Amino acid sequence: MTDHHPLLAAAPLGKSSTTPSHYDAALLFPIPRAMAREGLHLTASLPFIGADYWTGYELGWLNAKGKPQVGMLQVVVPCETPNMVESKSFKLYLNSFNNHRVDSSESLAQCIARDINAVLWQGHTSGGQATVKILLPDAFEKEKIGAFKALSIDRLDIEVSQPQYDPTLLRVNASDAPVEEALCSDLLRALCRVTGQPDWGSIQIYYAGRQIDQAGLLEYIIGFRDQQEFHEPLAERIFVDIMRQCKPSKLQVLIRFTRRGGMDINPVRQNFPGLAPSLHRLARQ
């Protein structure tokens, strides 16, 4: 079942598209974050900070002489922006540079930053800006593949009869002493809100507080298998559910989604400063 929200009906996601023949910033399509946050009863005063880390693996343009160039795009979008950029529109926008002449990769990065920030803050007073970086081929080998430094809860031999989203599976034992730990799972799967196609991801949860029941947490994560949600709101839903059900003093939720259409999206939400997330690409990405 796909989402028929009037705004999403106008988005390019789920529709047949041709490769753009020329640079076109108008291809970028905004989606208000409030569309999902209202359902979580979030106000303008968010209970978290964080950002969305995008990696574009299929970026190409022409240099001043018309010779094709390639690079790897890294974008950091603050979670405070009132809008997200719909992912397919962003891919189409990047493809619009394929036959576009640019003086340098630095100039291209500045152009992309200018265009996406205009969409992220469309209709609002501009605040924290998205940053854009382009890695050239001679820097590719410096990109590391890492792994979560966390205890995998996938080791648990639980029985799952019919996966379904259920926040009440998140529980703690109030009599246990507080702990500080990081847990992870590779079993996160959700469905695209528009197309219904699966999105796969690995999730890491760092928290401080009463110990979270690991079996319940794993069943909760598996319960998203048939739920439709975009990447960024899914991270926020998980953050909100854990805070409301388990009430940790510290919480960080990091999801690294596998790439689709040459791009991966990695949202991070936390309720404290510091503890920068590990941004090493996972092997499955």
MIVEX-400331 format. One line per 2 residues: number of its first residue (from 1); their letters; for each residue x, y, z of N, C-alpha, C. Coordinates in Angstrom, 1 decimal. Atoms other than C-alpha are relative to their C-alpha. Layout:
residues N
NUM = A = X/Y/Z/X/Y/Z/X/Y/Z; ...
end
This chain:
residues 285
1 = MT = 0.9/-1.2/0.0/0.0/0.0/0.0/0.9/1.2/0.0; -0.8/-1.2/0.1/1.5/3.3/-1.0/-0.7/1.2/0.6
3 = DH = 0.5/-1.2/-0.7/1.1/6.8/0.5/-0.6/0.9/-1.1; 0.6/-0.8/0.9/-1.4/9.0/-1.3/-0.2/1.4/0.5
5 = HP = 0.0/-1.4/-0.5/-0.7/12.2/0.6/0.1/1.0/-1.2; 0.0/-0.9/1.1/-1.4/15.1/-1.8/1.4/0.6/-0.4
7 = LL = -1.3/-0.5/0.3/2.1/16.5/-1.5/0.9/-1.0/-0.6; -0.9/1.0/0.6/3.8/13.2/-2.2/-0.5/-0.4/-1.4
9 = AA = 0.5/0.3/1.3/1.6/12.7/-5.2/0.7/0.9/-1.1; -0.7/-0.9/0.9/3.5/15.6/-6.8/1.5/-0.3/-0.1
11 = AP = -1.4/0.3/0.0/6.9/14.1/-6.0/0.4/-0.9/-1.1; -0.4/0.9/1.1/9.0/12.3/-8.7/0.1/-1.4/0.4
13 = LG = -0.2/1.3/-0.4/9.4/9.3/-6.5/-1.2/-0.9/-0.4; 1.0/0.9/0.4/7.6/6.3/-7.9/-0.5/0.2/-1.4
15 = KS = 0.5/-0.4/1.3/7.1/7.9/-11.3/1.2/-0.3/-1.0; -1.0/0.2/1.0/8.9/7.2/-14.6/0.7/1.3/-0.3
17 = ST = -0.8/-1.2/0.2/11.7/9.7/-15.2/1.0/-0.2/-1.1; -1.1/0.1/1.0/14.1/10.5/-18.0/1.2/0.7/0.6
19 = TP = -1.2/-0.6/-0.5/17.7/11.5/-17.4/0.1/1.4/-0.4; -0.1/-1.4/0.4/18.0/15.3/-17.3/1.1/0.3/-1.0
21 = SH = -1.0/-0.4/1.0/19.8/16.8/-20.3/0.9/1.2/0.4; -0.7/-1.2/-0.3/20.9/20.0/-18.6/-0.2/0.3/1.5
23 = YD = 0.1/-0.3/-1.4/21.5/21.4/-15.1/-1.3/0.7/0.3; 1.3/-0.6/-0.3/18.2/22.2/-13.4/-0.2/-0.1/1.5
25 = AA = 0.2/0.0/-1.5/18.0/23.2/-9.7/-1.5/-0.2/0.3; 1.4/0.2/-0.3/14.2/23.1/-10.0/-0.5/-1.4/0.1
27 = LL = 0.3/1.5/-0.2/14.3/19.3/-10.0/-0.1/-0.3/1.5; 0.0/0.3/-1.4/14.9/19.4/-6.2/-1.5/0.2/0.6
29 = FP = 1.4/0.0/-0.5/11.6/18.6/-4.4/0.0/-0.1/1.5; -0.1/0.0/-1.5/11.1/19.6/-0.7/-1.2/-0.8/0.6
31 = IP = 1.0/0.7/-0.8/9.2/17.4/1.8/0.0/0.6/1.4; 0.0/-0.6/-1.4/8.2/19.2/5.1/0.3/-1.1/1.0
33 = RA = -0.2/0.9/-1.1/9.6/17.4/8.1/-1.2/-0.1/0.9; 1.1/0.0/-0.9/6.5/18.4/10.0/-1.1/-1.1/-0.4
35 = MA = 1.0/1.0/0.4/4.5/15.9/7.9/0.1/-1.3/0.8; -0.2/1.1/-0.8/6.0/13.1/9.9/0.0/0.3/1.5
37 = RE = -0.1/-0.3/-1.4/6.7/14.9/13.1/-1.3/0.3/0.7; 1.3/-0.2/-0.6/3.1/15.9/13.7/-0.5/-1.3/0.6
39 = GL = 0.5/1.3/-0.4/2.3/12.2/14.0/0.7/-0.5/1.3; -0.8/0.3/-1.2/5.0/11.9/16.7/-0.3/1.0/1.1
41 = HL = 0.4/-1.0/-0.9/3.5/14.9/18.5/1.3/0.8/0.4; -1.2/-0.8/-0.3/6.8/16.8/18.2/-0.3/1.5/-0.3
43 = TA = 0.2/-1.5/0.2/6.8/20.6/18.5/1.2/0.6/-0.6; -1.2/-0.7/0.5/9.2/23.2/17.3/1.2/-0.2/0.8
45 = SL = -1.1/0.3/-1.0/11.3/22.5/20.4/0.3/-1.5/-0.1; -0.2/1.4/0.3/12.7/19.2/19.2/0.8/-0.6/1.2
47 = PF = -0.6/0.7/-1.1/13.8/16.6/21.8/1.4/-0.6/-0.3; -1.2/0.6/0.5/16.9/15.8/19.8/0.8/1.0/-0.9
49 = IG = -0.9/-0.7/0.9/19.8/17.2/17.8/0.5/-1.0/-1.0; -0.6/1.0/0.9/21.5/15.6/14.8/0.0/0.5/-1.4
51 = AD = -0.2/-0.4/1.4/21.9/15.5/11.1/-0.3/-1.3/-0.9; 0.1/1.1/1.0/21.3/13.4/8.0/1.2/0.0/-0.9
53 = YW = -1.3/0.1/0.7/24.5/12.2/6.3/-0.3/-0.7/-1.3; 0.3/0.6/1.4/24.0/11.6/2.5/1.4/-0.3/-0.7
55 = TG = -1.1/0.3/0.9/26.6/9.9/0.3/-0.5/-0.3/-1.4; 0.3/0.3/1.4/26.3/10.1/-3.5/1.1/-0.6/-0.7
57 = YE = -1.1/0.7/0.7/28.3/7.6/-5.4/0.0/0.2/-1.5; 0.1/-0.2/1.5/27.2/8.6/-8.9/-0.1/1.4/-0.3
59 = LG = 0.0/-1.5/0.3/28.2/12.2/-9.3/1.0/0.2/-1.2; -0.8/-0.3/1.2/29.5/13.3/-12.7/-0.3/1.4/-0.6
61 = WL = 0.1/-1.3/0.6/30.1/16.6/-14.5/1.1/0.1/-1.1; -1.0/-0.2/1.0/32.2/18.1/-17.3/0.9/1.1/0.5
63 = NA = -0.9/-1.1/-0.3/35.3/20.2/-16.8/-0.1/1.1/-1.0; 0.1/-1.1/0.9/35.9/23.5/-18.6/0.2/-0.4/-1.5
65 = KG = -0.3/0.4/1.4/37.2/21.6/-21.7/-1.0/-1.1/-0.5; 1.0/1.0/0.5/34.2/19.2/-21.8/0.4/-1.4/0.4
67 = KP = -0.4/1.4/-0.4/36.0/16.2/-20.3/-0.8/-0.4/1.2; 0.8/0.4/-1.1/33.9/14.1/-18.0/0.8/-0.2/1.3
69 = QV = -0.6/0.2/-1.3/34.7/14.1/-14.3/-0.9/-0.8/0.9; 0.9/0.7/-1.0/33.5/12.0/-11.4/0.5/0.3/1.4
71 = GM = -0.4/-0.2/-1.4/33.5/12.3/-7.7/-1.0/-0.6/0.9; 0.9/0.6/-1.0/31.9/11.1/-4.5/-0.5/1.2/0.9
73 = LQ = 0.6/-1.1/-0.7/29.4/13.5/-2.8/-0.3/-0.3/1.4; 0.3/0.2/-1.4/29.1/13.9/0.9/-0.8/1.3/0.5
75 = VV = 0.9/-1.1/-0.4/26.2/16.1/2.3/-0.4/-0.2/1.4; 0.5/0.1/-1.4/25.4/16.8/5.9/-1.1/1.1/0.1
77 = VP = 1.2/-0.9/-0.1/21.9/18.2/6.5/-0.5/0.0/1.4; 0.4/-0.1/-1.4/21.0/19.5/10.0/-1.5/-0.4/0.1
79 = CE = 1.4/0.4/-0.2/17.8/18.0/11.4/-0.9/1.1/0.3; 0.8/-1.2/-0.3/16.6/21.5/12.2/-0.7/0.6/-1.3
81 = TP = 0.6/-0.6/1.2/15.8/22.3/8.6/-1.5/-0.4/-0.1; 1.4/0.3/0.1/12.1/22.6/8.0/-0.4/-1.0/-1.1
83 = NM = 0.3/0.9/1.1/12.3/20.5/4.8/1.1/-1.0/-0.1; -0.9/0.9/0.5/14.0/17.4/3.6/0.0/0.1/-1.5
85 = VE = 0.1/0.0/1.5/14.9/16.9/-0.1/-0.3/-1.5/-0.3; 0.5/1.3/0.4/13.0/14.0/-1.6/1.1/-0.7/-0.8
87 = SK = -1.3/0.7/0.4/15.7/11.4/-2.5/0.1/-0.1/-1.6; 0.0/0.2/1.5/14.7/10.7/-6.2/0.3/1.3/-0.6
89 = SF = -0.2/-1.3/0.6/14.5/14.4/-6.9/1.5/0.4/0.1; -1.4/-0.4/-0.2/18.0/14.8/-5.5/0.9/-0.8/-1.0
91 = KL = -0.7/0.8/0.9/19.3/12.0/-7.7/-0.1/0.5/-1.4; 0.2/-0.6/1.3/17.7/13.5/-10.8/0.8/1.4/-0.1
93 = YL = -0.7/-1.3/0.0/19.2/16.9/-9.8/1.5/-0.2/-0.2; -1.4/0.3/0.1/22.7/15.4/-9.5/0.3/-0.5/-1.5
95 = NS = -0.2/0.5/1.3/22.3/13.7/-12.9/-0.1/1.2/-1.0; 0.1/-1.2/0.9/21.5/17.2/-14.4/1.3/0.6/-0.2
97 = FN = -1.4/-0.6/0.2/25.2/18.0/-14.0/0.8/-0.8/-1.0; -0.8/0.9/0.9/26.3/15.1/-16.3/0.6/0.7/-1.2
99 = NH = -0.5/-0.7/1.2/26.6/17.4/-19.3/0.2/1.5/0.2; -0.2/-1.4/-0.4/27.2/20.6/-17.4/1.5/0.3/0.2
101 = RV = -1.4/-0.3/-0.2/30.6/22.3/-17.6/0.1/0.9/1.3; -0.3/-0.7/-1.3/32.0/23.4/-14.2/1.5/0.2/0.1
103 = DS = -1.4/-0.3/0.0/35.3/25.1/-13.6/0.8/-0.9/0.9; -0.7/0.8/-1.0/36.2/23.0/-10.5/-1.0/-0.8/0.8
105 = SE = 0.9/0.7/-0.9/34.8/20.5/-8.0/-0.4/0.9/1.1; 0.3/-0.9/-1.0/34.9/23.3/-5.5/-1.2/0.9/-0.4
107 = SL = 1.1/-0.8/0.5/32.6/25.4/-7.7/-1.3/-0.8/0.0; 1.1/0.9/0.0/30.3/22.4/-8.1/-0.6/-0.2/1.4
109 = AQ = 0.5/0.2/-1.4/30.1/21.8/-4.3/-0.7/1.3/0.5; 0.7/-1.3/-0.4/29.2/25.5/-3.8/-1.3/0.1/-0.6
111 = CI = 1.3/-0.1/0.7/26.5/25.3/-6.4/-1.0/-0.9/0.6; 0.9/1.0/-0.6/25.0/22.1/-4.9/-0.5/0.5/1.4
113 = AR = 0.4/-0.5/-1.3/25.1/23.7/-1.4/-1.0/1.1/-0.1; 0.9/-1.1/0.2/23.4/26.8/-2.6/-1.4/-0.5/-0.3
115 = DI = 1.3/0.5/0.5/20.6/24.9/-4.4/-0.7/-0.8/1.1; 0.8/0.8/-1.0/19.8/22.4/-1.6/-0.4/0.8/1.2
117 = NA = 0.4/-0.8/-1.2/19.9/25.0/1.2/-1.2/0.8/-0.3; 1.1/-0.7/0.3/17.4/27.0/-0.7/-1.3/-0.8/0.1
119 = VL = 1.2/0.9/-0.1/15.0/24.0/-0.8/-0.2/-0.4/1.4; 0.2/0.4/-1.4/15.7/22.9/2.8/-0.6/1.1/0.8
121 = WQ = 0.6/-1.1/-0.8/14.7/26.3/4.1/-1.1/0.8/-0.7; 1.0/-0.7/0.8/12.1/27.2/1.5/-1.2/0.5/0.8
123 = GH = 1.2/-0.6/-0.7/9.5/29.6/2.9/0.3/0.2/1.5; -0.4/-0.3/-1.4/11.4/29.9/6.3/1.2/0.8/0.1
125 = TS = -1.3/-0.7/-0.3/14.1/32.0/7.8/1.1/-1.0/0.1; -1.1/1.0/0.1/17.4/30.3/7.0/0.7/-0.1/1.3
127 = GG = -0.7/0.3/-1.2/19.2/28.7/9.9/1.3/-0.8/-0.4; -1.2/0.8/0.3/21.9/26.0/10.0/0.0/-0.5/-1.4
129 = QA = -0.2/0.4/1.4/23.2/25.2/6.6/0.5/-1.4/-0.2; -0.6/1.3/0.4/23.8/21.9/4.9/1.4/0.2/-0.6
131 = TV = -1.3/-0.1/0.5/27.4/21.3/4.0/0.2/-1.0/-1.1; -0.3/0.9/1.1/28.7/19.7/0.8/1.4/-0.1/-0.2
133 = KI = -1.4/0.3/0.3/32.0/18.1/0.1/0.0/-1.0/-1.2; -0.2/1.0/1.1/33.2/16.3/-3.1/1.3/-0.6/0.1
135 = LL = -1.3/0.7/0.0/35.9/13.7/-3.0/0.3/-0.4/-1.4; -0.5/0.4/1.4/37.9/13.2/-6.2/0.6/-1.4/0.1
137 = PD = -0.5/1.4/0.0/39.1/9.8/-7.3/1.3/-0.3/0.7; -1.3/0.3/-0.7/42.6/10.2/-5.8/-0.2/0.0/1.5
139 = AF = 0.3/0.1/-1.4/40.9/10.4/-2.4/-0.9/-1.2/0.3; 0.9/1.1/-0.3/38.7/7.4/-2.8/0.6/-1.1/0.9
141 = EK = -0.6/1.0/-0.7/41.2/5.0/-1.3/0.0/0.3/1.5; 0.0/-0.4/-1.5/41.1/7.0/2.0/-1.3/-0.3/0.7
143 = EK = 1.3/0.3/-0.6/37.4/6.1/2.5/0.1/-1.4/0.6; -0.1/1.3/-0.7/37.3/3.4/5.1/-1.4/-0.7/0.1
145 = IG = 1.2/0.8/-0.3/34.8/0.6/5.6/0.2/-0.4/1.5; 0.0/0.3/-1.4/34.0/0.2/9.3/-1.1/-0.9/0.5
147 = AF = 1.1/0.8/-0.6/31.7/-1.6/11.7/-0.4/0.7/1.3; 0.4/-0.5/-1.2/29.6/-0.6/14.6/0.8/-0.6/1.2
149 = KA = -0.6/0.5/-1.2/31.4/-0.8/17.9/-1.0/-0.1/1.1; 1.2/0.2/-0.9/28.4/-2.2/19.7/-0.3/-1.5/0.1
151 = LS = 0.4/1.4/-0.2/26.9/-5.4/21.0/-1.2/-0.3/-0.9; 1.1/0.4/0.9/24.8/-7.1/18.3/-1.1/-0.7/0.7
153 = ID = 1.1/0.7/-0.6/21.4/-8.1/19.5/-0.6/-1.0/-1.0; 0.5/1.0/1.0/20.9/-10.2/16.3/0.4/-1.4/0.5
155 = RL = -0.4/1.3/-0.5/22.6/-13.0/18.3/-1.2/-0.7/0.7; 1.1/0.5/-0.8/19.3/-13.5/20.3/-0.9/-0.9/-0.9
157 = DI = 0.8/1.0/0.8/17.3/-16.6/19.2/-1.5/0.2/0.4; 1.4/-0.3/-0.4/13.9/-15.0/19.5/-1.0/-0.6/-1.1
159 = EV = 1.0/0.5/0.9/10.6/-16.2/17.9/-0.8/1.2/-0.4; 0.8/-1.1/0.5/8.8/-13.7/15.7/-1.2/-0.6/-0.8
161 = SQ = 1.1/0.6/0.7/5.3/-14.9/14.7/-0.5/0.9/-1.2; 0.5/-1.0/1.0/4.0/-11.8/12.8/0.5/1.3/0.3
163 = PQ = -0.6/-1.3/-0.4/6.2/-8.7/12.8/-1.0/1.1/-0.2; 0.9/-1.2/0.0/4.3/-5.5/13.6/0.6/1.0/0.9
165 = YD = -0.5/-1.1/-0.8/5.2/-2.1/14.9/-0.7/0.1/1.3; 0.5/0.0/-1.3/4.8/-2.1/18.6/1.0/0.6/1.0
167 = PT = -0.9/-0.7/-1.0/6.5/0.5/20.9/0.0/-0.6/1.4; 0.0/0.6/-1.3/5.4/-1.4/24.0/0.9/-1.1/0.2
169 = LL = -1.1/1.0/-0.1/8.0/-4.0/23.2/1.2/0.5/0.7; -1.1/-0.6/-0.6/10.5/-1.5/24.5/-0.2/0.1/1.5
171 = RV = 0.2/0.0/-1.4/10.9/-2.0/28.2/1.3/-0.1/0.8; -1.2/0.1/-0.9/13.4/-1.8/31.1/-0.5/-0.6/1.3
173 = NA = 0.3/0.5/-1.3/13.6/-3.4/34.5/0.4/1.1/1.0; -0.3/-1.1/-0.8/13.3/-0.5/36.9/0.9/-0.3/1.2
175 = SD = -0.8/0.3/-1.1/15.1/-2.4/39.6/1.5/-0.2/-0.3; -1.4/0.2/0.5/18.3/-2.9/37.5/0.8/1.3/0.2
177 = AP = -0.9/-1.1/-0.1/21.3/-0.6/38.0/0.1/0.7/-1.4; -0.2/-0.6/1.3/21.8/2.0/35.3/1.2/-0.5/-0.8
179 = VE = -1.1/0.4/0.8/24.1/1.1/32.4/0.3/1.0/-1.1; -0.3/-0.8/1.2/25.8/2.8/29.5/0.6/-1.0/-1.0
181 = EA = -0.4/1.0/1.0/26.0/0.7/26.4/-0.4/0.3/-1.4; 0.4/-0.1/1.4/25.7/0.5/22.6/-0.4/-1.3/-0.6
183 = LC = 0.5/1.2/0.5/23.6/-2.1/20.9/-0.3/0.3/-1.5; 0.2/-0.2/1.5/23.2/-2.7/17.1/-0.7/-1.2/-0.6
185 = SD = 0.7/1.1/0.8/21.3/-4.8/14.6/0.1/0.3/-1.5; 0.0/-0.2/1.5/21.5/-5.4/10.9/-1.4/-0.4/-0.6
187 = LL = 1.3/0.6/0.5/17.8/-6.6/10.7/-1.0/1.1/-0.2; 1.0/-1.0/0.2/16.1/-3.3/10.2/-0.4/0.1/-1.5
189 = RA = 0.5/-0.2/1.4/13.9/-3.1/7.1/-1.3/0.7/0.2; 1.3/-0.7/0.1/11.1/-0.7/6.3/-0.3/0.1/-1.5
191 = LC = 0.4/-0.1/1.4/9.2/0.1/3.1/-0.1/1.5/-0.3; 0.1/-1.4/0.4/9.3/3.3/1.1/-1.4/0.5/0.1
193 = RV = 1.3/-0.5/-0.2/6.4/5.5/1.9/-0.8/0.2/-1.3; 0.7/-0.3/1.3/5.6/6.1/-1.8/-0.1/-1.3/-0.8
195 = TG = 0.0/1.2/0.9/6.7/3.0/-3.7/-0.3/-1.3/0.6; 0.2/1.2/-0.7/6.4/0.4/-1.1/1.1/-1.0/-0.1
197 = QP = -1.2/0.9/0.2/9.8/-1.0/-2.0/0.8/0.0/1.3; -0.8/0.2/-1.2/12.1/-2.3/0.8/1.2/0.9/0.1
199 = DW = -1.2/-0.8/-0.3/14.7/-0.1/2.4/0.7/-0.8/1.2; -0.7/0.7/-1.0/17.4/-2.0/4.4/1.0/0.9/0.7
201 = GS = -1.0/-0.8/-0.7/19.6/-0.6/7.1/0.5/-0.8/1.2; -0.6/0.5/-1.2/21.8/-1.3/10.1/-0.2/1.2/1.0
203 = IQ = 0.3/-1.0/-1.0/21.0/0.5/13.4/0.9/-0.2/1.2; -0.7/0.0/-1.3/23.1/1.4/16.4/-0.7/0.9/1.0
205 = IY = 0.6/-0.8/-1.0/21.6/2.6/19.6/0.9/0.0/1.2; -0.8/-0.2/-1.2/23.8/4.1/22.3/-0.9/0.7/1.1
207 = YA = 0.8/-0.7/-1.0/22.1/5.0/25.6/0.7/-0.2/1.4; -0.4/0.1/-1.4/22.7/5.6/29.3/-1.3/0.0/0.8
209 = GR = 1.2/0.0/-0.8/20.0/4.6/31.8/-0.3/-1.4/0.4; 0.3/1.4/-0.4/18.1/1.5/33.0/0.1/-0.9/-1.3
211 = QI = -0.3/0.9/1.1/19.0/-1.5/30.9/-1.2/-0.3/-0.8; 1.1/0.4/1.0/16.8/-2.0/27.8/0.0/-1.5/-0.2
213 = DQ = 0.1/1.5/0.3/15.5/-5.5/27.3/0.3/-0.2/-1.4; -0.5/0.2/1.4/17.4/-6.7/24.3/-0.9/-0.7/-0.9
215 = AG = 0.9/0.7/0.8/14.9/-9.2/23.1/-1.2/0.8/-0.4; 1.1/-0.9/0.4/12.1/-6.7/23.2/0.4/1.0/-1.1
217 = LL = -0.5/-0.9/0.9/14.3/-4.2/21.4/0.1/-0.6/-1.4; -0.1/0.7/1.3/15.1/-6.7/18.6/-1.3/-0.2/-0.6
219 = EY = 1.3/0.2/0.6/11.5/-7.6/18.1/-0.6/1.3/-0.4; 0.5/-1.3/0.4/10.6/-3.9/18.0/0.6/0.4/-1.3
221 = II = -0.7/-0.4/1.2/13.2/-3.3/15.3/-0.5/-0.8/-1.2; 0.5/0.9/1.0/12.0/-6.3/13.3/-1.4/0.4/-0.4
223 = GF = 1.4/-0.4/0.2/8.5/-4.9/13.6/-0.2/1.1/-1.1; 0.1/-1.0/1.1/9.2/-2.2/11.0/0.0/-0.6/-1.4
225 = RD = -0.2/0.7/1.3/9.5/-4.8/8.2/-1.0/0.4/-1.0; 1.0/-0.4/0.9/6.2/-3.8/6.7/-0.6/1.3/0.2
227 = QQ = 0.4/-1.4/-0.2/5.9/-0.2/7.9/0.6/0.9/-1.1; -0.4/-1.0/1.0/6.1/2.6/5.4/0.4/1.3/0.6
229 = EF = -0.5/-1.2/-0.5/8.3/5.5/6.3/1.3/0.4/-0.7; -1.3/-0.5/0.6/11.1/7.7/4.9/1.1/-0.3/1.0
231 = HE = -1.1/0.3/-0.9/14.6/7.2/6.3/0.1/0.9/1.2; -0.2/-0.9/-1.1/14.9/10.3/8.4/-1.1/0.0/1.0
233 = PL = 1.1/0.2/-1.0/11.4/10.1/10.1/0.1/-1.3/0.7; -0.1/1.3/-0.7/12.1/6.5/10.9/1.0/0.1/1.1
235 = AE = -1.0/-0.2/-1.1/15.2/7.4/12.9/-0.7/0.8/1.2; 0.6/-0.8/-1.0/13.1/10.0/14.7/-1.1/-0.7/0.8
237 = RI = 1.0/0.8/-0.6/10.3/7.6/15.4/0.6/-0.9/1.1; -0.7/0.9/-0.9/12.7/5.1/17.0/0.5/0.8/1.2
239 = FV = -0.5/-0.8/-1.1/14.3/7.8/19.0/-1.1/0.4/1.0; 1.1/-0.4/-0.8/11.0/9.1/20.3/-0.6/-1.2/0.8
241 = DI = 0.6/1.2/-0.7/9.7/5.6/21.1/0.9/-0.4/1.2; -0.9/0.4/-1.0/12.8/4.7/23.1/0.0/1.0/1.2
243 = MR = 0.0/-1.0/-1.0/12.8/8.0/25.0/-1.3/-0.2/0.9; 1.2/0.1/-0.7/9.1/7.6/25.9/-0.2/-1.3/0.8
245 = QC = 0.3/1.3/-0.6/9.1/3.9/26.8/1.1/-0.3/1.0; -1.1/0.4/-0.8/12.6/3.6/28.4/0.6/1.1/0.8
247 = KP = -0.4/-1.2/-0.7/13.4/7.1/29.5/1.5/0.0/0.4; -1.4/0.0/-0.3/17.2/6.9/29.2/0.5/1.5/0.2
249 = SK = -0.5/-1.4/-0.2/19.2/10.0/30.3/0.8/0.4/-1.2; -0.7/-0.3/1.2/21.3/9.8/27.1/-0.5/-1.0/-1.1
251 = LQ = 0.5/0.9/1.1/20.2/8.4/23.7/0.6/0.5/-1.3; -0.3/-0.3/1.4/21.7/8.3/20.2/-0.5/-1.1/-0.8
253 = VL = 0.4/0.9/1.0/20.1/6.6/17.3/0.7/0.3/-1.3; -0.7/-0.2/1.3/22.2/6.1/14.2/-0.5/-1.2/-0.9
255 = IR = 0.4/1.0/1.0/20.9/4.3/11.1/0.8/0.2/-1.3; -0.7/0.0/1.2/23.0/3.5/8.1/-0.7/-0.9/-1.0
257 = FT = 0.7/0.7/1.0/20.8/2.6/5.2/0.8/-0.4/-1.2; -0.7/0.4/1.2/22.0/0.6/2.2/-0.3/1.0/-1.1
259 = RR = 0.2/-1.0/1.1/22.3/2.6/-1.0/-1.1/-0.4/-0.9; 1.0/0.3/1.0/19.5/2.9/-3.5/0.2/1.1/-1.0
261 = GG = -0.2/-1.0/1.1/20.0/4.6/-6.9/1.3/0.8/0.2; -1.3/-0.7/-0.1/23.6/5.4/-6.1/0.2/0.9/1.2
263 = MD = -0.1/-0.9/-1.2/23.0/7.1/-2.7/-0.4/-0.8/1.2; 0.5/0.5/-1.3/22.8/6.1/0.9/-0.3/1.2/0.9
265 = IN = 0.4/-1.0/-0.9/21.2/8.1/3.7/0.2/-0.5/1.4; -0.4/0.5/-1.3/22.4/7.9/7.3/-0.4/1.1/1.1
267 = PV = 0.4/-0.9/-1.0/20.3/9.8/9.9/0.5/-0.3/1.4; -0.5/0.1/-1.3/21.6/10.5/13.4/-0.9/0.9/0.9
269 = RQ = 0.8/-0.8/-0.9/19.4/11.7/16.3/0.5/-0.3/1.4; -0.4/0.1/-1.4/20.6/12.3/19.9/-0.4/1.1/0.9
271 = NF = 0.5/-1.1/-0.9/19.7/14.3/23.0/1.1/0.6/0.9; -1.2/-0.6/-0.7/23.2/15.4/24.1/1.0/0.4/-1.0
273 = PG = -1.1/-0.4/0.9/26.2/17.2/22.6/1.1/-1.0/0.0; -1.1/0.9/0.0/29.3/15.4/21.6/-0.3/-1.4/-0.5
275 = LA = 0.1/1.4/0.5/29.8/11.7/20.8/-0.4/0.0/-1.5; 0.2/-0.1/1.5/30.1/12.3/17.0/-0.1/-1.4/-0.5
277 = PS = 0.2/1.3/0.5/28.8/9.3/15.1/1.1/-0.5/-0.9; -1.0/0.6/0.9/31.2/6.9/13.3/-0.6/0.1/-1.4
279 = LH = 0.5/-0.2/1.3/30.7/7.8/9.7/0.7/-0.9/-1.0; -0.6/1.0/0.9/32.7/4.9/8.2/-1.1/-0.8/-0.7
281 = RL = 1.0/0.8/0.8/30.7/3.2/5.5/0.0/-1.5/0.5; 0.1/1.4/-0.4/29.5/-0.3/6.5/0.2/-0.8/-1.3
283 = AR = -0.3/0.8/1.1/30.5/-3.2/4.3/-1.2/-0.2/-0.9; 1.2/0.2/0.8/26.9/-3.7/3.1/-0.5/1.2/-0.7
285 = Q = 0.4/-1.3/0.7/26.6/-0.1/1.9/0.8/0.1/-1.3
end
